Amino acid sequence: MSTKFIRALTAASLLTTTAAAPVAADNLGAALVGGLLGGVIVNEVNKNKRRTVVRSTSSSATRAHNRETQTALNYFGFPAGTPDGVFGRRSREAARQYQMHMGFPQTGNLTQYERDFLVTSYNRALVGGPQVAKAMQSPQGIRAVLKTWHGAPAGGSAGGYGYAGLPIEVSNTVDEIAAAGDPTGEQLLQRSGFMQLADLNRDGRNDYLIDTAAAGIPYWCSNGGASCTVMVFASTPQGYERNDFTASGITTADFTCTRGECDRVEAPTVVASVAPQAVAPAPAPAPQGNGTVLASGGAQGGLGGLTLFDAPAPQAASLTSHCSKVSLLTSSNGGYMTVSNITDPELALGEQFCLARSYAINRGETLVAGLQGVTSSQVDAQCDQFGPVLQPHVAQLGSKDSASVVANVQKFILQSNMSVEQLQNTAEICLFSGYRRDNMDVALGAGLLLVGLGQQPYAELIGHHMALGFGAAVDHGRAQAWYGTAVSALEAGSDPVFAPGQPERVALVKAASEGLTQPTLPKPVQASSGASSLPTFGDGN
């Protein structure tokens, strides 16, 4: 999708500005590597939105799939025309030119492998790097990186090519798998999930993962298909090294490689144990005058020889824990603070932060529930890339005013070559993922992305983070500016994204945020004895 097309889509919500360009304007593609967020999540969210018409469900997913392919073809100089999702004559001709450039069979219809390699390379090119910069200066232009990343043999450093342009080691394994069942090698490469690409050893070349579970051949699986052979091929100067595993439901994110040797990433298991020791009996504690028994350390010190653990290292503040405390305080105070009884602006904003967090999690849960074939761990793994990708913009929160930060995020969006719908769905899902797991980098990055997309009510979240110190340094002055952006938008008629049934909430957030820098607050209005004990929002201005 071209920058001009995205600019037209976002003209109504993105303001033209002359602020400095973002630090990592071209890095959004890194957040979509592997095609999960840019493809599966977006496709399935669109599918979920159109469930009332069964035929349009399939059509919308196919069109999104085709648009992504057309965008990648256009990027590498194979003209597919406007990415409209219709893979017609012009798109097939562009696909044929791409196949000719790569040395693939020139059919005009991309195999699953050919398409995955194209889109993965497109996402990698958006991240930039020395290879991309060098390719831009070559006679072939950016398409030169395709052969570089495909591992074209140079100086005898690769083992050659086999079926469909695959490295010979991978091609031979595809044939080996096919020989044990009915599907042909070509049919296996067309199956979703059979082959995945990623640079696992970070040498600039694609590595390959083959999951035989997608082959449907009993020979390669055990326990009734619950566990199947997984083969990971890592590139080396001498060719590709094969690593075999037995697993199910895994992706390239589950592996890490060093040169040709790969290991599966396992969640660390911590087992606490205390070795038995011979401890001399401690003298009996003497009762005190009030009957209380005090423990005696004994000859070995401590508490009767009991081994004491060191204090854990300090960790980042947990928003989940904070919201639990806020909930207890809210309950003990008889309900949420209102405009008429704000005595502690930070607590009032904390209540609204935790309320907004709950709405964001509920919204994300709804979106994720509509995904098919995508696990929560896969979503989390992809969303974790939001941290480093948007970190330059998050880092600006403490040094730049809100308008400058938003302007930089908008430029970042316009250069991303992703549709507004893709970006918004991804940001909403990753906002849920970040808050659910207490990952403030992911949550803040997703919130900034939503504000940059013109969803100004989400600026309230940025204000909360800066006012209360979660993922950002406490800065009440800058926090007020973010609160002001959200309040102004809501007062102008924007649809509320949090607690839409509570119109007085806008006045509450406004009053509490202003109270952050006020030395004194107005005394709360005392309710009459006949007033209801149920918490209500006042009519404050």
Secondary structure, DSSP 8 states (H G I E B T S, - for coil): --HHHHHHHHTTTS--------TTTTGGGGGGTTSIIIIIIHHHHHHHHTTTSHHHHHHHHHHHHHHHHHHHHHHTT----S--S---HHHHHHHHHHHHHHT----SS--HHHHHHHHHHHHHHHH--HHHHHHHTSTTGGGHHHHHHTT---TT-S--B-GGG-BHHHHHHHHHHHTTSSS-HHHHHHSTTTEEEE-SS-SSS-EEEEEGGGGT-GGGEEGGGTEEEEEEEEEETTEEEEEEEEESS--GGGEEEETTEEEE----------------------B-TTS-B-----TTSTBTTB------------HHHHHHHHHHHHHHTTS---GGG-S-HHHHHHHHHHHHHHHHHHHHHHHHHT-SS--HHHHHHHHTTHHHHHHHHHHGGGTS-HHHHHHHHHHHHHTS---HHHHHHHHHHHHHHHHHTT-HHHHHHHHHHHHHTT-GGGHHHHHHHHHHTSSS---HHHHHHHHHHHHHHHHTT---SS-TT-TTHHHHHHHHHHHTS-SS--------TTS-SS-------
